[in-house]
Amino acid sequence: MPDSAANGGSPTGRWAKVIDHTRCIGCHACTTACKSENEVPLGVTRTYVKYADVGTFPAARRAFQVTRCNQCDDAPCTTACPTRAMFRRPDGIVDFDKSICIGCKACIAACPYDAIFINPDDHSAEKCNFCAHRIDMGLEPACVTVCPTEAIIVGDLDDPESKVSQYVGRDPVSVRRPEKETHPKLFYKGAHQATLDPLAAVRPGGGLYMWSEQPEGPHEVGSGQPHAMGTDGRHGPNSSAAAILSYDVSHTAPWDWRVSLYTLTKGVSAGVYLAALLLCLLGGLAWQGGTWLTLTPLLGLAALALTGGLLIWDLEHPKRFLLIFTRPHMKSWLVRGAFVIAGYGAALTAHLAAGLVGGAGAAEWTRWLAWAGAPLAGMTAVYTAYLFAQARARDLWQNPLLPPHFLVQAVLAGGAALMLFPSLGGSAALGRLVGLTAAAHLLLVLAELTLTHATAHAALAARNMVRGRYAPWFWSGILLVTLAAALTVSPLAGAWVAPLIGIAALAGLLAHEHAYVQAGQSVPLA
């Protein structure tokens, strides 16, 4: 075993782990040892053993898979973490520092293996960390010492004489989800594909597992493929072998309705500015008018303040939110977005100050400020697409159409918000802008749904959005935005219809965002 200095300093090796499933007997000794060693609370686990029954009687077998953090060389959780609370040590162990965790759950959304959870006792992110405290004392991880069949092997992957290196170099081994290119250092020997692929085995009916009930709740993500194979051979398990889960642990979706609502409020803030600026440039709004000089920045700042409040409220440690600015990890799009929002807020404040001071030069000042305000508003609108894409685990969100879609949604949301004000309700230019962006939004939704999804995970998430748990939200959103678009070209369109158009568009966007955000997290990863 290689030496490793305390706190991960100057190690001489690269730690890796092999689990030999030709030896594993599914006894759960590793699970209980991990809980005892690391004081893991009830209801959450750093490691557990998944069971799947493969085949049909009499040709059937039970397959096991020990599930835990994969100690990736390119760990998405460390990139997504805004404060470096998740970090990779020089010896290859992916560890965590609870004292600087803000509980944003970005690491959970990023992990393709569902290995991270929020500890219910201290509200910080936690996972298997290779028993780093034992490694630093020259001891093996607790799971290794208790395994009765020596099915868990750890060692230096860079040492050709280590058992781990010999297993990996000479025996056929597998890793989970290699397509994510995280370069995991948890290798499986003899593991069945029905356990490695989270959609290869069907979830058992009746809401039961072998020893337990399947957890239920609005944010529970049940394990296994939820649909049996259809007559058309589609939407079933990712294996021709008959496989059903016997035991597994479900996980919780990291982001709830607050993130869904944040995407709308952020869009309103950015879109109000962009919509008003477009109208001014096209002659539909006066540069000297109160709408551009004061209403636009006031509405933008109000929506931005609500956005910040929602983001802080969603944190498990809201009092630590300033760590995003005091110890930022600039690779995280959560941090980049925070700085973009701060810059946009400063631009809106300067715009409002110029409008309130008034005078002949106010309009000219705000026109010059638009050179900074417009790109900051656009970045505020679209950065969430990159934040979602950084969640490598969520295949539905890996969509190149997402940045332009968020931009269109922002202009639609901003225009719809402006239509709620009587002074603008009868504006033909504003009505045309809302109608065009509503139509563009619907076309982009159609494109996203009709394009073939690259993975089974993305296809299942889209199915959950269109025909599953989130279908009422999705179709309500489509109908409401369609209504708003139709009313903008209706002969009835006028000042008295404008608030109805604005409400329908905003409610439709909120329903769509909720369906999209939640469906993206609804596919089992473990």
MOBELUR-V893793 format. One record per residue. RES is the residue in one small letter. PHI is phi in radians with two decimals (* if undefined). D_FIRST is the distance of its C-alpha to the first C-alpha in Angstrom with 1 decimal. Layout:
{{RES:PHI:D_FIRST} {RES:PHI:D_FIRST}}
//
This chain:
{{m:*:0.0} {p:-1.26:3.8} {d:-1.30:6.6} {s:-2.51:9.2} {a:-1.24:12.8} {a:-1.04:15.1} {n:1.06:16.9} {g:1.34:14.8} {g:-1.57:15.9} {s:0.85:14.7} {p:-1.33:11.2} {t:-1.96:9.8} {g:-2.49:8.6} {r:-2.27:10.4} {w:-1.23:9.2} {a:-2.52:11.2} {k:-2.44:12.3} {v:-2.09:14.5} {i:-1.98:17.1} {d:-1.59:18.9} {h:-1.42:22.5} {t:-1.34:23.7} {r:-1.91:22.0} {c:-1.07:22.6} {i:-1.93:25.7} {g:1.15:26.3} {c:-1.49:26.1} {h:1.23:25.1} {a:-1.07:22.8} {c:-1.12:20.2} {t:-1.11:23.1} {t:-1.22:24.3} {a:-1.13:20.9} {c:-1.11:20.4} {k:-1.07:24.0} {s:-1.20:23.6} {e:-1.14:20.4} {n:-1.84:21.7} {e:0.91:25.4} {v:-1.38:26.3} {p:-1.18:30.2} {l:-1.13:32.2} {g:1.65:33.2} {v:-2.36:30.0} {t:-2.50:26.5} {r:-1.46:23.1} {t:-2.60:22.5} {y:-2.75:24.9} {v:-1.91:25.8} {k:-1.62:28.7} {y:-2.01:31.1} {a:-2.42:33.5} {d:-1.66:36.1} {v:-1.98:36.8} {g:1.60:40.0} {t:-2.16:43.3} {f:-0.99:44.4} {p:-1.59:44.2} {a:-1.64:41.6} {a:-2.45:39.1} {r:-2.62:35.5} {r:-1.83:33.2} {a:-1.93:30.2} {f:-1.95:27.3} {q:-2.59:25.1} {v:-1.44:22.4} {t:-1.92:23.3} {r:-2.94:21.4} {c:-1.04:20.4} {n:-1.63:19.4} {q:0.86:17.3} {c:-1.17:19.7} {d:-1.25:19.4} {d:-2.01:23.1} {a:-1.42:23.4} {p:-1.11:27.1} {c:-1.11:26.7} {t:-1.26:25.6} {t:-1.24:28.6} {a:-1.33:31.0} {c:-1.15:30.1} {p:-1.34:32.9} {t:-2.14:31.3} {r:1.11:27.6} {a:-1.14:26.8} {m:-1.68:24.5} {f:-2.56:22.2} {r:-1.80:19.2} {r:-1.27:16.6} {p:-1.06:15.6} {d:-1.57:12.1} {g:1.58:14.0} {i:-1.38:14.3} {v:-1.57:18.0} {d:-2.04:19.0} {f:-2.51:22.4} {d:-2.14:24.7} {k:-1.18:27.4} {s:-1.21:29.5} {i:-2.08:30.6} {c:-1.32:30.7} {i:-1.70:34.4} {g:1.26:34.2} {c:-1.38:35.6} {k:1.23:33.7} {a:-1.13:33.4} {c:-1.14:29.6} {i:-1.15:30.7} {a:-1.15:33.3} {a:-1.44:30.9} {c:-1.28:28.1} {p:-1.28:28.8} {y:-2.01:26.8} {d:0.90:28.6} {a:-1.65:25.3} {i:-1.93:26.7} {f:-2.52:29.3} {i:-1.63:31.3} {n:-1.16:30.6} {p:-1.17:34.1} {d:-1.51:33.7} {d:-1.97:32.8} {h:1.07:33.8} {s:-2.03:30.7} {a:-1.25:28.5} {e:-2.63:25.4} {k:-2.95:22.8} {c:-1.13:19.3} {n:-2.08:17.0} {f:1.17:13.7} {c:0.85:14.2} {a:-1.01:13.4} {h:-1.15:14.7} {r:-1.33:12.2} {i:-0.99:9.2} {d:-1.18:11.0} {m:-1.73:11.3} {g:1.45:7.8} {l:-1.83:8.9} {e:-1.47:8.8} {p:-1.02:11.9} {a:-1.04:15.1} {c:-1.13:16.1} {v:-1.18:13.2} {t:-1.21:14.1} {v:-1.71:17.8} {c:-1.10:18.0} {p:-1.27:20.3} {t:-1.97:19.8} {e:0.94:16.0} {a:-1.48:17.2} {i:-1.94:14.5} {i:-2.15:11.2} {v:-2.15:8.5} {g:3.02:6.0} {d:-1.55:6.9} {l:-1.19:10.6} {d:-1.56:11.4} {d:-1.68:9.4} {p:-1.09:12.1} {e:-1.59:10.4} {s:-1.32:7.9} {k:-1.06:10.0} {v:-1.07:10.6} {s:-1.09:11.9} {q:-1.23:14.0} {y:-1.03:15.4} {v:-1.19:16.4} {g:-1.42:17.8} {r:-2.03:19.6} {d:-1.79:20.6} {p:-1.25:23.0} {v:-2.19:21.4} {s:-2.21:23.1} {v:-2.22:22.7} {r:-1.49:25.2} {r:0.83:28.0} {p:-1.10:26.9} {e:-1.13:30.4} {k:-1.37:29.4} {e:0.97:27.2} {t:-1.56:24.5} {h:0.96:21.7} {p:-1.16:19.8} {k:-1.95:16.1} {l:-1.90:16.9} {f:-1.92:17.9} {y:-1.99:20.2} {k:-1.85:20.9} {g:1.30:24.4} {a:-1.36:25.4} {h:-1.40:29.2} {q:-1.06:30.6} {a:-1.14:32.8} {t:-1.71:29.8} {l:-1.24:28.1} {d:-1.61:31.4} {p:-1.16:32.8} {l:-1.92:36.3} {a:-1.51:36.1} {a:-2.02:37.0} {v:-1.39:40.2} {r:-1.19:40.3} {p:-1.17:42.1} {g:-1.37:45.6} {g:1.41:47.0} {g:1.23:44.4} {l:-2.19:42.2} {y:-1.99:38.8} {m:-1.07:38.1} {w:-2.04:37.4} {s:-2.70:38.6} {e:-1.50:41.0} {q:-1.34:40.1} {p:-1.03:40.2} {e:-2.19:43.2} {g:2.86:44.2} {p:-1.11:45.2} {h:-2.04:41.7} {e:-1.33:39.8} {v:-1.91:38.4} {g:-1.15:38.5} {s:-1.42:35.9} {g:1.48:36.9} {q:-1.24:39.8} {p:-1.34:42.8} {h:-2.02:45.4} {a:-1.24:46.1} {m:-1.08:47.1} {g:-1.39:50.5} {t:-1.15:53.3} {d:-1.53:52.7} {g:1.34:49.0} {r:-1.98:47.9} {h:1.04:46.1} {g:-2.00:44.3} {p:-1.10:40.7} {n:-1.44:38.8} {s:-2.76:38.8} {s:-1.38:41.5} {a:-1.30:39.8} {a:-1.24:41.1} {a:-2.49:38.3} {i:-2.36:38.7} {l:-1.18:36.3} {s:-1.71:36.1} {y:-2.66:33.9} {d:-2.77:32.4} {v:-2.10:32.2} {s:-1.35:34.6} {h:-2.21:34.0} {t:-1.90:36.3} {a:-1.10:37.7} {p:-1.23:36.5} {w:-1.98:39.9} {d:-1.80:43.2} {w:-1.08:46.9} {r:-1.13:46.4} {v:-1.25:44.6} {s:-1.05:47.3} {l:-1.21:49.9} {y:-1.05:48.2} {t:-1.09:48.5} {l:-1.33:52.3} {t:-1.09:52.9} {k:-1.12:50.9} {g:-1.12:53.0} {v:-1.08:56.2} {s:-1.05:55.4} {a:-1.22:54.6} {g:-1.26:57.3} {v:-1.02:60.2} {y:-1.16:59.8} {l:-1.14:59.4} {a:-1.14:62.3} {a:-1.12:64.6} {l:-1.11:63.8} {l:-1.06:64.6} {l:-1.12:67.9} {c:-1.13:68.8} {l:-1.15:68.1} {l:-1.60:70.1} {g:1.47:73.0} {g:-1.55:72.6} {l:-2.58:71.8} {a:-1.46:73.4} {w:-1.10:71.2} {q:-1.53:73.5} {g:-1.35:73.4} {g:-1.18:71.7} {t:-1.09:69.4} {w:-1.32:67.6} {l:-1.31:67.9} {t:-2.20:66.9} {l:-1.12:66.3} {t:-1.07:63.6} {p:-1.18:61.4} {l:-1.11:62.1} {l:-1.15:61.1} {g:-1.10:58.0} {l:-1.20:56.9} {a:-1.10:57.6} {a:-1.17:55.5} {l:-1.21:52.7} {a:-1.13:52.8} {l:-1.12:52.6} {t:-1.06:49.6} {g:-1.08:47.8} {g:-1.09:48.6} {l:-1.14:47.3} {l:-1.14:44.0} {i:-1.20:43.5} {w:-1.07:44.7} {d:-1.32:42.0} {l:-1.29:39.2} {e:-1.29:37.5} {h:-2.18:37.6} {p:-1.08:40.9} {k:-1.22:41.2} {r:-1.71:38.2} {f:-1.09:39.7} {l:-1.16:40.5} {l:-1.07:36.7} {i:-1.04:37.4} {f:-1.70:39.6} {t:-1.52:38.0} {r:-2.44:34.4} {p:-1.29:34.9} {h:-1.83:32.3} {m:-1.24:34.8} {k:-1.33:33.0} {s:-1.39:33.9} {w:-1.25:37.4} {l:-1.17:37.9} {v:-1.24:37.9} {r:-1.02:39.9} {g:-1.12:42.4} {a:-1.09:42.7} {f:-1.23:43.7} {v:-1.10:46.1} {i:-1.09:47.7} {a:-1.09:48.1} {g:-1.13:49.8} {y:-1.14:52.0} {g:-1.05:53.0} {a:-1.13:54.0} {a:-1.13:56.1} {l:-1.15:57.8} {t:-1.11:58.5} {a:-1.11:60.1} {h:-1.09:62.1} {l:-1.12:63.4} {a:-1.07:64.3} {a:-1.10:66.3} {g:-1.18:68.0} {l:-1.28:69.0} {v:-1.13:70.3} {g:1.26:72.5} {g:1.57:75.1} {a:-1.16:76.0} {g:-1.60:72.6} {a:-1.07:70.4} {a:-1.09:70.4} {e:-1.16:69.6} {w:-1.04:66.8} {t:-1.19:65.1} {r:-1.16:65.6} {w:-1.19:63.7} {l:-1.10:61.0} {a:-1.10:60.6} {w:-1.11:59.0} {a:-1.67:56.0} {g:-1.14:56.6} {a:-1.12:56.7} {p:-1.14:53.3} {l:-1.16:51.7} {a:-1.14:53.4} {g:-1.10:52.2} {m:-1.17:48.6} {t:-1.08:48.9} {a:-1.19:50.1} {v:-1.81:47.5} {y:-1.08:44.2} {t:-1.08:43.4} {a:-1.07:43.3} {y:-1.32:40.3} {l:-1.10:38.7} {f:-1.14:39.1} {a:-1.15:37.8} {q:-1.22:34.6} {a:-1.39:34.1} {r:-1.05:32.5} {a:-1.30:32.5} {r:-1.79:36.3} {d:-1.16:37.8} {l:-1.08:41.4} {w:-1.50:40.9} {q:-1.47:39.7} {n:-2.25:43.3} {p:-1.17:44.8} {l:-1.43:48.1} {l:-1.16:46.7} {p:-1.03:47.4} {p:-1.12:51.1} {h:-1.16:51.5} {f:-1.12:50.4} {l:-1.16:52.8} {v:-1.09:55.6} {q:-1.07:54.9} {a:-1.13:55.0} {v:-1.12:58.4} {l:-1.11:59.6} {a:-1.12:58.4} {g:-1.15:59.9} {g:-1.10:63.2} {a:-1.13:63.4} {a:-1.13:62.8} {l:-1.16:65.7} {m:-1.22:68.0} {l:-1.34:67.9} {f:-1.72:70.1} {p:-0.98:73.8} {s:-1.15:74.4} {l:-1.96:72.3} {g:-0.99:72.9} {g:-1.62:75.7} {s:-1.22:74.0} {a:-1.15:74.4} {a:-1.13:71.7} {l:-1.14:69.2} {g:-1.07:70.0} {r:-1.14:69.5} {l:-1.10:66.1} {v:-1.12:65.0} {g:-1.09:66.4} {l:-1.17:64.7} {t:-1.23:61.3} {a:-1.11:61.6} {a:-1.12:62.4} {a:-1.12:59.5} {h:-1.04:57.1} {l:-1.13:58.4} {l:-1.17:58.2} {l:-1.18:54.5} {v:-1.07:53.8} {l:-1.08:55.6} {a:-1.12:53.6} {e:-1.14:50.2} {l:-1.47:51.2} {t:-1.52:52.9} {l:-1.15:50.2} {t:-1.14:47.9} {h:-1.34:44.6} {a:-1.24:41.6} {t:-2.33:39.4} {a:-1.14:40.0} {h:-1.13:38.6} {a:-1.14:41.2} {a:-1.12:43.9} {l:-1.20:43.1} {a:-1.10:43.1} {a:-1.11:46.5} {r:-1.11:47.8} {n:-1.10:46.9} {m:-1.34:48.7} {v:-1.61:51.8} {r:-2.24:52.2} {g:-1.96:49.9} {r:-1.03:49.3} {y:-1.77:50.0} {a:-1.06:53.0} {p:-1.02:55.6} {w:-1.17:54.1} {f:-1.08:53.9} {w:-1.26:57.4} {s:-1.10:58.9} {g:-1.10:57.4} {i:-1.09:58.9} {l:-1.13:62.3} {l:-1.20:62.5} {v:-1.20:61.7} {t:-1.08:64.1} {l:-1.07:66.7} {a:-1.07:66.2} {a:-1.11:66.5} {a:-1.15:69.7} {l:-1.19:71.3} {t:-1.21:71.0} {v:-1.91:73.3} {s:-1.31:75.5} {p:-1.04:79.1} {l:-1.42:78.4} {a:-1.01:76.0} {g:-3.14:77.0} {a:-1.05:76.4} {w:-1.33:76.5} {v:-1.55:74.0} {a:-0.98:71.5} {p:-1.05:69.8} {l:-1.12:69.4} {i:-1.08:67.8} {g:-1.10:65.4} {i:-1.13:64.4} {a:-1.09:64.0} {a:-1.16:61.8} {l:-1.17:59.5} {a:-1.14:59.2} {g:-1.14:58.5} {l:-1.15:55.7} {l:-1.09:54.1} {a:-1.10:54.3} {h:-1.12:52.8} {e:-1.09:49.9} {h:-1.11:49.1} {a:-1.08:49.1} {y:-1.21:47.0} {v:-1.15:44.3} {q:-1.30:44.0} {a:-1.12:44.1} {g:-1.09:41.3} {q:-1.81:39.1} {s:-1.61:40.5} {v:-1.71:38.3} {p:-1.14:35.3} {l:-1.93:32.0} {a:-1.80:29.7}}
//
